[in-house]
Amino acid sequence: MAELFPYTFSLIGKKILLSNDAGDFFLSSENFLERLINKNCTKKDNEFLLRKGFAYNEANDFYYNSHLLRLKQKKQVAGKISYVIAIPTLRCDLACDYCQVSRASINAKGFDWTDEIIFAFKKFISGSSDRKLKIEFQGGEPSLRMDIIEDVVEHCDKEGIDAEFIICTNLSTLSESLRKLLERKDFFVSTSIDGPAKLHTDNRTKDEFITASVLKNYQEIQSTYGSGKVNALPTITNDSFEAIRNIIDYYVSIGQRSIFLRPVNYQGFARKTFAAAKDEYYNWISSYQKALQYIFDLNFNDSAQIVEVGFEVAIKRIFLPSYNSHVDLRSPNPAVRDYLVINYDGDLYPSDEARMLSRIRHIDLKMGNIVSGINAKILKDFNWNQMNEIHEDCIHCAYKPFCGIDTIDDLSRYNRTDLPKHETYFCKSNMSTFDNIFSKIEQNDPVAFFNIQGHLSGDFSLKPIMANWLYD
Ligand code: SF4
């Protein structure tokens, strides 16, 4: 019998999912698993295992080396910063219920980048080695400091940095300077729209006239610059399926083809107000699965072509070997490697959530400062926890090659990182997503395959490939 690479397995419906660290997988009968465990494989089994990437004949043969290559693709994270979240101000003109950024009031002092930070930031992006960057301006409300944004854009032009810019704005106003930047091919808007006007008013603006202005500005950007220019994201506070379906229908009606169904994550100052919400995920998971099926049916029956971002990421983690850029679902997940948050005071964080936890003094996850540099010791210590490959619970899990790890989420919700994984929100939500996907694959569900293909390629007009993942 050929030599086997390490593998894990799990029961999916009536089949067994087998996966290995390189992300190869198939579903088998229980009989096959018994033959495999008892080292009683047939010649046909052996050939299948070699073909599927689960075995090799001898070290350094074709099967051995191609496994190593896939393993490298699966685990390798880019070594250079390619995505920067820049927070030129923490001030904001709105005060949404669940503000995730622990905002400062609009006239507060000391919450904007100083000249020293702006200088250090420009120096930092000039030194980015491949000169290809995504820069996302967040806040607070970053459009309060259009002067800084214009300065950064001009700097990139002058330095020949191939940057794409995104401004995350509440769109309560649409200034002349923002309109001008929107004429550029590389400048985009991301905004929050929680759903129909009344819901958006209740959750965010508290004023129907401001909501009307937000929606008018959104439509104006779409009609003037094209629908791809503005992306909207809902924050979902009511986790009933009916409420989520209304948001999906609303998004379709305003011409959004992409929707990220995320429950509100009460963080920062808001978590203190809504402390109980941290454990309310069972309702969410059930409603999310129904909502996903609703989107699948709209795509299959009505050619709606809607991408649900969470599902898209999970599917790409399964089917695209080197899809390692999404920091919410990858492992290893080294902080401040390819992604970085630069706060209003120049402090560096591995993620937005880390920044908020530091701000409410929950835990200090600052990794340095843009002026003084990165603290390599803290970074190294932190990154040892960012690998599911060595986590005592994940190592037995058949979803490990597709899943990720998020120590910051565990710290945020439970104040500790050593909770059994299956008790954490991160594990429960990803486990249910992967259970759902592999069950559909096991059932050879044509609607699911159509949606898998659409989410992978962005093209819902292709006939889905009904690949056979089953082996007896
Ligand atoms: S977090 Fe949960 S689902 Fe993900 S690899 Fe670990 S045990 Fe598996």
Residues whose N, C-alpha, C, O or C-beta is under 5 A from the ligand:
A	BS01	SF4	N388 D393 C394 C397 Y399 K400 C403 G404 K421 C427 N430 M431
